[in-house]
Amino acid sequence: MNAPTPSTAAGGAAHAELHARHKAVLPDWLALYYAQPLELTHGEGRHVWDAEGRRYLDFFGGILTTMTAHALPEVTKAVAEQAGRILHTSTLYLNRPMVELAERIASLSGIPDARVFFTTSGTEANDAALLLATTYRRSNQVLAMRNSYHGRSFTTVGITGNRAWSPTSLTPLQTFYVHGGVRTRGPFAHLDDDAFTAACVADLRDLLGQSGGNVAALIAEPVQGVGGFTSPPDGLYAAFREVLDEHGILWISDEVQTGWGRTGDHFWGWQAHAAAGPPDILTFAKGIGNGMSIGGVVARAEVMNCLGANSISTFGGSPVTMAAANANLAYLLEHDLQANARRVGGLLLERLRSAAAGVGIVREVRGRGLMAGIELVRPGTGEPSPEAASLVLEAAREGGVLIGKGGGHATPSVLRIAPPLTLTVAEAEAGAAVLESALRTAEARLTGGAEA
């Protein structure tokens, strides 16, 4: 190995100092990727640079948040212009950018007579949705999906079905977990799609019989994000909706990661389950702000207006975040990035499946649009392998590609791949080649074979 140059050595020392300062003042449970964590300093398009000047192809987008592109001129211009006028007002005053964005989202949501409430994150959006549903239904009983993730607040942790992200069993809600969010694991995995759906519906009916109460809502991610980009057969939630309607139970679609066309085939994830109509409540966040802190809830007017107490949002609907989101949404629609997600995402999934062929640590490549997951296992078994995931994560970084991790059973053994929606064919090809090499390198290290 070559000796480090003085500039490299100085950069390494500065990096080590920053890491030490991070550990000294931030919580132990605040996770960092990589054995030597990265400091990202700037980005452009689908690329980011670290503090030492190395460029990476960003295949995770700040956890699916940089939806269109880094430093998108239209967004940075809108932010700068709004910041030059006024940064903050709160919801106590009329806010033109907020009204304009709410009008657009209400129209796009598919929910009739929709009202929109803005928050600062997906966690807060889901928390607000639960407040609405439990108030409207006068019940604290909630249905959630196994392997789900809905945020890190006390309320949303209480309904999260992924134990790796639920640090306490204390909760103000009584939660019942339903089968169906994971197609290829669990007691119904061996069934075909129709039989799988029928079995999950039967389980739901049985669960409602056991609940002994007046359930408020089902909350579900159309594609489970933190859970490893798992999803049920199309139409499952439509079949659930028919059962829910028999009992007056609301359906909350958590679109924090699936909204805005990322899945390619649909603008919203719920549209893969649209036979029974739109959800009663829809939550969103992440990509709409392209990095700005924004979330929100869309609901039918009678549901949204059910709160009997005063409520405002100090930072939700901030003029600056609304300006960014308006510009970002306009760019996404004008450039039909949903179609790009479908076209380039389809190519990427095809390349990833080809790359994984014959690699023993890969159990499954799955996904929709620009939302791909690679589930890793111990060779020769079906057991999740967090060791393999960590090895691939590091090898991909060495190859110049940043990805994420997730998965259920308290083991992050699924690679999460979600580039900005402007990803080009050439970038998809380049990223897939790096990931193929990383997969083979990880397998060789785990099995003691020669690295690719």
DOZAMAR-576023 format. One record per residue (C-alpha): x, y, z. Coordinates in nm, 3 decimals, m for minus. Example, Ala and Ser with C-alpha at 12.3 -4.5 7.8 and 13.67 -1.06 7.14 Angstrom:
BEGIN
[atom [1.230, m0.450, 0.780]]
[atom [1.367, m0.106, 0.714]]
END
This chain:
BEGIN
[atom [0.000, 0.000, 0.000]]
[atom [0.130, 0.347, m0.088]]
[atom [0.223, 0.579, 0.197]]
[atom [m0.029, 0.859, 0.245]]
[atom [0.057, 1.196, 0.101]]
[atom [0.079, 1.488, 0.346]]
[atom [m0.257, 1.622, 0.227]]
[atom [m0.419, 1.280, 0.266]]
[atom [m0.268, 1.238, 0.612]]
[atom [m0.391, 1.584, 0.714]]
[atom [m0.737, 1.504, 0.582]]
[atom [m0.739, 1.176, 0.774]]
[atom [m0.640, 1.352, 1.096]]
[atom [m0.916, 1.611, 1.052]]
[atom [m1.165, 1.332, 0.982]]
[atom [m1.058, 1.141, 1.295]]
[atom [m1.092, 1.457, 1.503]]
[atom [m1.445, 1.525, 1.373]]
[atom [m1.546, 1.164, 1.441]]
[atom [m1.414, 1.189, 1.797]]
[atom [m1.606, 1.513, 1.852]]
[atom [m1.921, 1.350, 1.714]]
[atom [m1.893, 1.061, 1.959]]
[atom [m1.826, 1.298, 2.249]]
[atom [m2.143, 1.505, 2.214]]
[atom [m2.399, 1.295, 2.021]]
[atom [m2.590, 0.982, 2.136]]
[atom [m2.437, 0.637, 2.103]]
[atom [m2.753, 0.523, 1.924]]
[atom [m2.714, 0.783, 1.648]]
[atom [m2.591, 0.543, 1.382]]
[atom [m2.316, 0.623, 1.133]]
[atom [m2.244, 0.426, 0.818]]
[atom [m1.898, 0.282, 0.746]]
[atom [m1.601, 0.184, 0.962]]
[atom [m1.461, 0.527, 0.879]]
[atom [m1.771, 0.750, 0.857]]
[atom [m1.799, 0.994, 0.567]]
[atom [m1.827, 1.371, 0.588]]
[atom [m2.013, 1.481, 0.274]]
[atom [m1.942, 1.842, 0.183]]
[atom [m2.125, 1.911, m0.143]]
[atom [m2.321, 1.753, m0.425]]
[atom [m2.432, 1.806, m0.782]]
[atom [m2.677, 1.602, m0.985]]
[atom [m2.651, 1.240, m0.874]]
[atom [m2.304, 1.281, m0.720]]
[atom [m2.167, 1.390, m0.382]]
[atom [m1.813, 1.466, m0.262]]
[atom [m1.651, 1.393, 0.073]]
[atom [m1.421, 1.618, 0.275]]
[atom [m1.116, 1.466, 0.106]]
[atom [m1.248, 1.547, m0.241]]
[atom [m1.355, 1.200, m0.347]]
[atom [m1.664, 1.178, m0.565]]
[atom [m1.942, 0.920, m0.516]]
[atom [m2.249, 0.819, m0.714]]
[atom [m2.532, 0.870, m0.466]]
[atom [m2.763, 0.569, m0.474]]
[atom [m2.938, 0.652, m0.145]]
[atom [m3.020, 1.024, m0.171]]
[atom [m2.999, 1.106, 0.200]]
[atom [m3.246, 0.822, 0.275]]
[atom [m3.465, 0.885, m0.034]]
[atom [m3.478, 1.257, 0.038]]
[atom [m3.273, 1.412, m0.241]]
[atom [m3.545, 1.315, m0.486]]
[atom [m3.457, 1.505, m0.801]]
[atom [m3.090, 1.605, m0.783]]
[atom [m2.827, 1.760, m0.560]]
[atom [m2.801, 2.137, m0.601]]
[atom [m3.092, 2.146, m0.845]]
[atom [m3.078, 2.506, m0.977]]
[atom [m3.454, 2.554, m0.975]]
[atom [m3.474, 2.460, m0.607]]
[atom [m3.167, 2.649, m0.487]]
[atom [m3.290, 2.960, m0.671]]
[atom [m3.636, 2.935, m0.511]]
[atom [m3.482, 2.891, m0.164]]
[atom [m3.244, 3.184, m0.206]]
[atom [m3.515, 3.417, m0.336]]
[atom [m3.758, 3.327, m0.057]]
[atom [m3.483, 3.353, 0.208]]
[atom [m3.410, 3.702, 0.080]]
[atom [m3.772, 3.802, 0.144]]
[atom [m3.865, 3.630, 0.472]]
[atom [m3.748, 3.306, 0.634]]
[atom [m4.022, 3.235, 0.883]]
[atom [m4.374, 3.336, 0.979]]
[atom [m4.553, 3.027, 1.131]]
[atom [m4.904, 2.908, 1.041]]
[atom [m5.061, 3.197, 1.234]]
[atom [m5.033, 3.409, 0.919]]
[atom [m5.142, 3.361, 0.562]]
[atom [m4.864, 3.196, 0.363]]
[atom [m4.893, 3.207, m0.016]]
[atom [m4.632, 2.935, m0.094]]
[atom [m4.801, 2.703, 0.157]]
[atom [m5.146, 2.756, 0.005]]
[atom [m5.010, 2.701, m0.345]]
[atom [m4.836, 2.377, m0.250]]
[atom [m5.139, 2.252, m0.056]]
[atom [m5.359, 2.312, m0.363]]
[atom [m5.126, 2.109, m0.582]]
[atom [m5.089, 1.822, m0.336]]
[atom [m5.463, 1.807, m0.265]]
[atom [m5.526, 1.778, m0.639]]
[atom [m5.258, 1.514, m0.688]]
[atom [m5.356, 1.307, m0.383]]
[atom [m5.667, 1.147, m0.531]]
[atom [m5.850, 1.207, m0.202]]
[atom [m6.184, 1.387, m0.250]]
[atom [m6.238, 1.721, m0.070]]
[atom [m5.881, 1.696, 0.059]]
[atom [m5.719, 1.913, 0.324]]
[atom [m5.342, 1.933, 0.376]]
[atom [m5.146, 1.991, 0.697]]
[atom [m4.769, 2.047, 0.675]]
[atom [m4.514, 1.917, 0.925]]
[atom [m4.135, 1.907, 0.937]]
[atom [m4.082, 1.530, 0.894]]
[atom [m4.239, 1.197, 0.807]]
[atom [m4.241, 1.099, 1.173]]
[atom [m4.443, 1.409, 1.260]]
[atom [m4.674, 1.349, 0.964]]
[atom [m4.753, 0.995, 1.076]]
[atom [m4.794, 1.117, 1.434]]
[atom [m5.050, 1.372, 1.314]]
[atom [m5.229, 1.110, 1.104]]
[atom [m5.264, 0.887, 1.410]]
[atom [m5.398, 1.179, 1.612]]
[atom [m5.660, 1.245, 1.343]]
[atom [m5.762, 0.880, 1.307]]
[atom [m5.790, 0.807, 1.679]]
[atom [m5.982, 1.129, 1.740]]
[atom [m6.218, 1.073, 1.448]]
[atom [m6.287, 0.714, 1.549]]
[atom [m6.267, 0.773, 1.928]]
[atom [m6.040, 0.471, 1.964]]
[atom [m5.674, 0.410, 2.044]]
[atom [m5.665, 0.075, 1.861]]
[atom [m5.451, 0.069, 1.548]]
[atom [m5.370, m0.195, 1.287]]
[atom [m5.015, m0.192, 1.150]]
[atom [m4.815, m0.423, 0.927]]
[atom [m4.546, m0.659, 1.043]]
[atom [m4.195, m0.537, 0.953]]
[atom [m4.322, m0.179, 0.923]]
[atom [m4.153, 0.149, 1.014]]
[atom [m4.336, 0.479, 1.069]]
[atom [m4.098, 0.708, 1.257]]
[atom [m3.911, 0.770, 1.579]]
[atom [m4.161, 0.961, 1.795]]
[atom [m4.314, 0.792, 2.098]]
[atom [m4.640, 0.733, 1.911]]
[atom [m4.492, 0.609, 1.583]]
[atom [m4.240, 0.383, 1.757]]
[atom [m4.542, 0.223, 1.924]]
[atom [m4.686, 0.110, 1.591]]
[atom [m4.357, 0.018, 1.422]]
[atom [m4.348, m0.355, 1.346]]
[atom [m3.971, m0.369, 1.289]]
[atom [m3.813, m0.438, 1.627]]
[atom [m3.474, m0.302, 1.518]]
[atom [m3.632, 0.045, 1.518]]
[atom [m3.865, 0.019, 1.818]]
[atom [m3.667, 0.079, 2.139]]
[atom [m3.963, 0.063, 2.380]]
[atom [m4.282, m0.137, 2.419]]
[atom [m4.449, 0.153, 2.599]]
[atom [m4.713, 0.321, 2.384]]
[atom [m5.040, 0.516, 2.413]]
[atom [m5.188, 0.290, 2.143]]
[atom [m5.303, m0.070, 2.133]]
[atom [m5.149, m0.206, 1.816]]
[atom [m5.236, m0.525, 1.626]]
[atom [m4.996, m0.644, 1.356]]
[atom [m5.127, m0.781, 1.028]]
[atom [m4.963, m1.016, 0.776]]
[atom [m4.900, m0.909, 0.418]]
[atom [m4.623, m0.650, 0.395]]
[atom [m4.355, m0.911, 0.320]]
[atom [m4.431, m1.130, 0.019]]
[atom [m4.149, m1.384, 0.029]]
[atom [m4.116, m1.464, 0.400]]
[atom [m4.363, m1.574, 0.666]]
[atom [m4.639, m1.835, 0.685]]
[atom [m4.802, m1.742, 0.353]]
[atom [m4.487, m1.704, 0.141]]
[atom [m4.540, m2.035, m0.040]]
[atom [m4.881, m1.930, m0.176]]
[atom [m4.945, m1.772, m0.515]]
[atom [m5.048, m1.404, m0.516]]
[atom [m5.423, m1.463, m0.510]]
[atom [m5.401, m1.721, m0.233]]
[atom [m5.155, m1.499, m0.042]]
[atom [m5.400, m1.209, m0.054]]
[atom [m5.690, m1.430, 0.050]]
[atom [m5.491, m1.567, 0.345]]
[atom [m5.394, m1.216, 0.459]]
[atom [m5.755, m1.099, 0.436]]
[atom [m5.866, m1.400, 0.642]]
[atom [m5.599, m1.314, 0.898]]
[atom [m5.724, m0.954, 0.909]]
[atom [m6.082, m1.067, 0.968]]
[atom [m5.967, m1.300, 1.246]]
[atom [m5.760, m1.023, 1.404]]
[atom [m6.056, m0.784, 1.404]]
[atom [m6.258, m1.053, 1.579]]
[atom [m5.988, m1.073, 1.845]]
[atom [m5.950, m0.697, 1.892]]
[atom [m6.268, m0.667, 2.095]]
[atom [m6.298, m0.297, 2.017]]
[atom [m6.354, m0.021, 1.768]]
[atom [m6.028, m0.006, 1.567]]
[atom [m5.934, 0.344, 1.449]]
[atom [m5.718, 0.280, 1.143]]
[atom [m5.484, 0.061, 0.945]]
[atom [m5.153, 0.233, 0.868]]
[atom [m4.942, 0.075, 0.595]]
[atom [m4.649, 0.155, 0.369]]
[atom [m4.726, 0.043, 0.011]]
[atom [m4.357, m0.053, m0.008]]
[atom [m4.189, m0.097, 0.329]]
[atom [m3.886, 0.131, 0.336]]
[atom [m3.673, 0.060, 0.643]]
[atom [m3.810, m0.296, 0.627]]
[atom [m3.605, m0.359, 0.315]]
[atom [m3.823, m0.244, 0.022]]
[atom [m4.069, m0.531, 0.065]]
[atom [m4.421, m0.512, m0.073]]
[atom [m4.735, m0.724, m0.101]]
[atom [m4.902, m0.830, m0.427]]
[atom [m5.082, m0.547, m0.602]]
[atom [m5.437, m0.519, m0.475]]
[atom [m5.377, m0.645, m0.121]]
[atom [m5.467, m0.315, 0.044]]
[atom [m5.772, m0.282, m0.180]]
[atom [m5.886, m0.619, m0.045]]
[atom [m5.809, m0.502, 0.307]]
[atom [m6.004, m0.182, 0.241]]
[atom [m6.322, m0.377, 0.170]]
[atom [m6.293, m0.535, 0.516]]
[atom [m6.203, m0.205, 0.681]]
[atom [m6.506, m0.035, 0.527]]
[atom [m6.734, m0.295, 0.683]]
[atom [m6.618, m0.168, 1.023]]
[atom [m6.571, 0.202, 0.943]]
[atom [m6.194, 0.168, 0.995]]
[atom [m5.977, 0.431, 0.826]]
[atom [m5.688, 0.352, 0.591]]
[atom [m5.368, 0.556, 0.631]]
[atom [m5.122, 0.519, 0.343]]
[atom [m4.769, 0.604, 0.459]]
[atom [m4.616, 0.749, 0.140]]
[atom [m4.307, 0.898, 0.307]]
[atom [m4.082, 0.685, 0.086]]
[atom [m4.314, 0.575, m0.197]]
[atom [m4.466, 0.907, m0.303]]
[atom [m4.396, 1.143, m0.595]]
[atom [m4.348, 0.876, m0.864]]
[atom [m4.051, 0.690, m0.718]]
[atom [m4.208, 0.349, m0.784]]
[atom [m4.236, 0.434, m1.154]]
[atom [m4.569, 0.268, m1.225]]
[atom [m4.763, 0.505, m1.000]]
[atom [m4.738, 0.855, m0.855]]
[atom [m4.844, 0.719, m0.514]]
[atom [m4.782, 0.373, m0.380]]
[atom [m5.149, 0.331, m0.287]]
[atom [m5.241, 0.337, m0.657]]
[atom [m5.119, m0.022, m0.690]]
[atom [m5.413, m0.100, m0.458]]
[atom [m5.666, 0.144, m0.600]]
[atom [m5.960, m0.088, m0.672]]
[atom [m6.132, 0.019, m0.349]]
[atom [m6.050, 0.387, m0.394]]
[atom [m5.799, 0.622, m0.233]]
[atom [m5.695, 0.610, 0.133]]
[atom [m5.873, 0.820, 0.392]]
[atom [m5.541, 0.969, 0.502]]
[atom [m5.212, 0.997, 0.316]]
[atom [m4.880, 1.099, 0.471]]
[atom [m4.576, 1.229, 0.284]]
[atom [m4.229, 1.372, 0.348]]
[atom [m3.869, 1.321, 0.231]]
[atom [m3.845, 1.373, m0.145]]
[atom [m4.089, 1.658, m0.190]]
[atom [m3.845, 1.901, m0.025]]
[atom [m3.539, 1.763, m0.207]]
[atom [m3.345, 1.789, 0.119]]
[atom [m3.547, 2.058, 0.294]]
[atom [m3.727, 1.945, 0.609]]
[atom [m4.089, 1.891, 0.511]]
[atom [m4.368, 1.641, 0.571]]
[atom [m4.743, 1.646, 0.569]]
[atom [m5.082, 1.483, 0.597]]
[atom [m5.364, 1.478, 0.341]]
[atom [m5.710, 1.373, 0.456]]
[atom [m6.078, 1.406, 0.374]]
[atom [m6.210, 1.731, 0.516]]
[atom [m6.435, 1.563, 0.773]]
[atom [m6.136, 1.366, 0.905]]
[atom [m5.888, 1.653, 0.897]]
[atom [m6.134, 1.890, 1.068]]
[atom [m6.229, 1.652, 1.350]]
[atom [m5.988, 1.799, 1.608]]
[atom [m6.174, 1.990, 1.878]]
[atom [m5.875, 2.182, 2.015]]
[atom [m5.653, 2.457, 1.883]]
[atom [m5.350, 2.351, 1.681]]
[atom [m5.079, 2.530, 1.484]]
[atom [m4.736, 2.444, 1.347]]
[atom [m4.443, 2.669, 1.426]]
[atom [m4.216, 2.531, 1.155]]
[atom [m4.451, 2.324, 0.938]]
[atom [m4.525, 2.512, 0.616]]
[atom [m4.221, 2.737, 0.648]]
[atom [m4.209, 2.984, 0.355]]
[atom [m3.860, 2.861, 0.259]]
[atom [m3.945, 2.490, 0.263]]
[atom [m4.269, 2.558, 0.075]]
[atom [m4.080, 2.753, m0.192]]
[atom [m3.834, 2.464, m0.228]]
[atom [m4.112, 2.205, m0.249]]
[atom [m4.310, 2.406, m0.505]]
[atom [m4.004, 2.437, m0.728]]
[atom [m3.910, 2.073, m0.681]]
[atom [m4.259, 1.942, m0.754]]
[atom [m4.284, 2.161, m1.063]]
[atom [m3.953, 2.025, m1.191]]
[atom [m4.059, 1.665, m1.124]]
[atom [m4.387, 1.706, m1.312]]
[atom [m4.248, 1.909, m1.602]]
[atom [m3.971, 1.655, m1.664]]
[atom [m4.193, 1.350, m1.603]]
[atom [m3.952, 1.196, m1.356]]
[atom [m4.203, 0.924, m1.276]]
[atom [m4.152, 0.794, m1.630]]
[atom [m3.776, 0.817, m1.583]]
[atom [m3.806, 0.617, m1.261]]
[atom [m4.002, 0.352, m1.449]]
[atom [m3.763, 0.337, m1.746]]
[atom [m3.423, 0.373, m1.578]]
[atom [m3.541, 0.194, m1.264]]
[atom [m3.650, m0.103, m1.475]]
[atom [m3.307, m0.112, m1.638]]
[atom [m3.133, m0.086, m1.300]]
[atom [m3.338, m0.373, m1.153]]
[atom [m3.260, m0.585, m1.459]]
[atom [m2.887, m0.514, m1.422]]
[atom [m2.895, m0.584, m1.048]]
[atom [m3.070, m0.918, m1.102]]
[atom [m2.809, m1.006, m1.362]]
[atom [m2.531, m0.899, m1.126]]
[atom [m2.675, m1.114, m0.845]]
[atom [m2.711, m1.428, m1.057]]
[atom [m2.495, m1.701, m0.914]]
[atom [m2.396, m1.499, m0.606]]
[atom [m2.468, m1.723, m0.309]]
[atom [m2.519, m1.445, m0.055]]
[atom [m2.811, m1.297, m0.254]]
[atom [m3.154, m1.431, m0.168]]
[atom [m3.365, m1.185, m0.366]]
[atom [m3.349, m0.870, m0.574]]
[atom [m3.679, m0.681, m0.555]]
[atom [m3.827, m0.338, m0.602]]
[atom [m4.022, m0.096, m0.815]]
[atom [m3.892, 0.196, m1.018]]
[atom [m3.596, 0.359, m0.848]]
[atom [m3.655, 0.172, m0.523]]
[atom [m3.452, m0.151, m0.528]]
[atom [m3.364, m0.393, m0.249]]
[atom [m3.108, m0.675, m0.245]]
[atom [m3.166, m0.921, 0.040]]
[atom [m2.849, m1.094, 0.161]]
[atom [m2.820, m1.424, 0.347]]
[atom [m2.553, m1.654, 0.482]]
[atom [m2.439, m1.872, 0.189]]
[atom [m2.635, m2.196, 0.165]]
[atom [m2.903, m2.077, 0.409]]
[atom [m3.200, m1.844, 0.416]]
[atom [m3.073, m1.671, 0.728]]
[atom [m3.030, m1.291, 0.704]]
[atom [m2.667, m1.180, 0.694]]
[atom [m2.594, m0.835, 0.837]]
[atom [m2.225, m0.920, 0.794]]
[atom [m2.272, m0.949, 0.418]]
[atom [m2.466, m0.623, 0.407]]
[atom [m2.189, m0.439, 0.590]]
[atom [m1.923, m0.585, 0.361]]
[atom [m2.113, m0.485, 0.047]]
[atom [m2.179, m0.137, 0.187]]
[atom [m1.805, m0.085, 0.245]]
[atom [m1.703, m0.238, m0.091]]
[atom [m1.954, m0.024, m0.277]]
[atom [m1.816, 0.286, m0.110]]
[atom [m1.465, 0.187, m0.214]]
[atom [m1.601, 0.156, m0.567]]
[atom [m1.753, 0.503, m0.548]]
[atom [m2.121, 0.423, m0.484]]
[atom [m2.321, 0.505, m0.169]]
[atom [m2.616, 0.281, m0.076]]
[atom [m2.824, 0.211, 0.235]]
[atom [m2.923, m0.084, 0.453]]
[atom [m3.247, m0.209, 0.606]]
[atom [m3.450, m0.522, 0.670]]
[atom [m3.649, m0.699, 0.939]]
[atom [m3.578, m0.941, 1.222]]
[atom [m3.348, m0.682, 1.391]]
[atom [m3.080, m0.754, 1.129]]
[atom [m3.007, m0.495, 0.857]]
[atom [m2.940, m0.748, 0.582]]
[atom [m3.104, m0.576, 0.284]]
[atom [m2.921, m0.329, 0.060]]
[atom [m3.144, m0.029, m0.011]]
[atom [m3.086, 0.142, m0.345]]
[atom [m3.280, 0.460, m0.422]]
[atom [m3.101, 0.713, m0.645]]
[atom [m3.243, 1.055, m0.736]]
[atom [m3.520, 1.030, m0.996]]
[atom [m3.307, 1.207, m1.260]]
[atom [m3.069, 0.908, m1.274]]
[atom [m2.936, 0.847, m1.624]]
[atom [m2.894, 0.515, m1.804]]
[atom [m2.515, 0.554, m1.795]]
[atom [m2.520, 0.616, m1.420]]
[atom [m2.747, 0.317, m1.363]]
[atom [m2.508, 0.096, m1.562]]
[atom [m2.205, 0.230, m1.376]]
[atom [m2.364, 0.187, m1.034]]
[atom [m2.480, m0.168, m1.112]]
[atom [m2.126, m0.263, m1.220]]
[atom [m1.985, m0.138, m0.890]]
[atom [m2.251, m0.324, m0.693]]
[atom [m2.182, m0.646, m0.884]]
[atom [m1.814, m0.622, m0.790]]
[atom [m1.906, m0.540, m0.428]]
[atom [m2.137, m0.841, m0.401]]
[atom [m1.871, m1.076, m0.532]]
[atom [m1.606, m0.924, m0.307]]
[atom [m1.829, m0.969, m0.002]]
[atom [m1.910, m1.328, m0.092]]
[atom [m1.541, m1.410, m0.138]]
[atom [m1.456, m1.266, 0.202]]
[atom [m1.735, m1.458, 0.373]]
[atom [m1.653, m1.790, 0.205]]
[atom [m1.275, m1.757, 0.190]]
[atom [m1.269, m1.763, m0.190]]
[atom [m1.077, m1.540, m0.429]]
[atom [m1.217, m1.189, m0.470]]
[atom [m1.359, m1.090, m0.805]]
END
